Amino acid sequence: MSFEADYNYRKTLKIPVLTVDVIIREGNDRAGNGIVLVSRKFPPLGWALPGGFVEKGELLEDAARREMKEETGLKLRELKQFHSYSDPQRDPRFHTVSVVFTAKSSGSLRSGSDAVEAKFFNLGDLPQKIVFDHRNIISDFKEGVY
């Protein structure tokens, strides 16, 4: 299914679309030295936590691992559920609910599939344009809210 056809289909659903996002930490402690963000290839354009849609019949953890491999080339370890985000306005395209995970990673960071670029950012020096509600998610993570 093309990107446009997939987008139009999801927009017509009368129920929220389930997604996963992952805060991939760099370093050895909880906060680490930074986190991975991806520059999105498709609208809304900007930097985001790597993530994507959960496919039918897929476990959330499997979706997180699949999306991270596709978008960043990284293999996840120590995958832990962090929190879910369900504000109907969190995604300007349509109503999504995201289950957010934290993880450490191994492998070489590279962009792929829906990402133009994948990069580690210091938590104190994030890019200006972060899309969706991902700045709030990162803030919750930094503050240890959940």
C-alpha positions in Angstrom: 0.0 0.0 0.0 1.4 3.4 -0.9 2.1 6.0 1.7 -0.8 8.1 0.5 -3.3 5.2 0.5 -2.2 4.1 3.9 -2.5 7.6 5.3 -6.0 8.0 3.8 -7.1 4.6 5.2 -5.9 5.4 8.7 -7.6 8.9 8.6 -11.0 7.3 7.9 -10.8 5.0 10.9 -13.3 5.7 13.7 -10.9 4.4 16.4 -7.4 5.5 17.4 -4.5 4.0 15.6 -1.9 2.2 17.8 1.7 3.2 17.5 5.0 2.6 19.4 7.9 5.0 20.0 11.2 4.2 21.6 13.5 6.4 23.6 16.9 4.8 22.6 19.4 5.8 25.3 23.1 6.4 24.7 25.4 5.7 27.6 25.3 3.5 30.7 23.1 5.3 33.2 19.3 6.0 33.0 19.7 9.4 31.5 22.6 8.4 29.4 24.4 10.9 27.2 21.6 11.3 24.8 18.8 9.8 22.8 18.2 8.9 19.2 15.9 11.1 17.1 15.1 10.7 13.4 14.4 13.3 10.8 11.1 12.3 9.2 10.8 11.6 5.5 7.0 12.1 5.4 4.7 14.8 7.0 4.7 16.0 9.6 8.4 16.9 8.9 10.8 17.4 11.7 12.7 15.4 14.3 10.9 12.6 16.2 11.5 9.7 18.4 11.8 6.6 16.2 8.6 4.7 16.0 5.6 3.6 13.9 2.4 1.7 13.5 1.7 -1.6 15.2 0.7 -4.2 12.6 -2.2 -6.6 13.0 -1.2 -9.6 15.1 2.0 -8.0 16.3 3.1 -7.7 19.9 4.0 -4.1 21.0 7.6 -5.1 21.8 8.0 -6.8 18.4 6.6 -3.6 16.7 9.2 -1.5 18.7 12.0 -3.8 17.6 10.9 -3.9 14.0 10.4 -0.1 13.7 13.8 0.6 15.3 15.6 -1.8 13.0 13.8 -0.2 10.0 14.4 3.4 11.0 17.7 3.4 12.8 19.4 0.1 12.0 19.8 -0.5 15.8 19.1 -3.7 17.7 17.4 -3.0 21.0 18.3 -4.4 24.4 16.8 -3.8 27.9 13.4 -2.8 26.2 11.0 -1.5 28.9 7.6 0.0 28.6 7.7 3.7 29.8 4.3 5.2 29.4 1.4 5.5 26.9 0.3 8.8 25.4 -3.3 9.2 24.1 -4.1 12.9 23.6 -6.4 12.9 20.5 -4.4 16.0 19.3 -0.9 14.4 19.7 -0.7 13.6 16.0 -2.0 16.2 13.5 -3.0 13.6 11.0 -5.4 11.5 13.0 -5.9 10.1 16.5 -3.1 7.9 17.6 -2.2 6.2 20.9 1.5 5.6 21.4 3.0 3.1 23.8 6.5 4.5 24.5 9.4 2.3 25.4 12.9 2.9 26.6 15.9 0.8 25.5 19.6 0.6 25.0 20.9 -0.4 21.6 23.7 -2.1 19.8 24.8 -1.8 16.2 25.6 1.1 13.9 23.1 4.0 13.8 21.9 4.8 10.3 18.7 6.2 8.8 16.3 4.0 6.9 12.7 3.6 5.7 10.8 6.6 7.0 13.8 8.5 8.3 16.0 10.9 6.3 18.6 11.0 9.1 19.1 9.3 12.5 21.2 10.9 15.1 22.0 10.9 18.8 21.2 14.1 20.5 22.3 15.3 23.9 19.3 15.7 26.2 20.3 19.3 26.9 20.8 20.1 23.2 17.7 18.9 21.3 16.8 20.2 17.8 14.2 23.1 17.6 11.6 21.3 15.5 10.4 18.2 17.3 7.0 16.9 16.0 4.0 15.2 17.6 4.1 15.4 21.4 7.6 14.0 21.4 9.2 17.0 23.2 6.7 16.4 26.1 7.6 12.7 26.1 11.3 13.5 26.2 10.6 16.0 29.0 8.7 13.3 31.0 11.6 10.9 30.5 14.2 13.5 31.6 12.2 14.4 34.7 11.5 10.8 35.6 7.8 11.5 35.7 6.7 7.9 35.0 
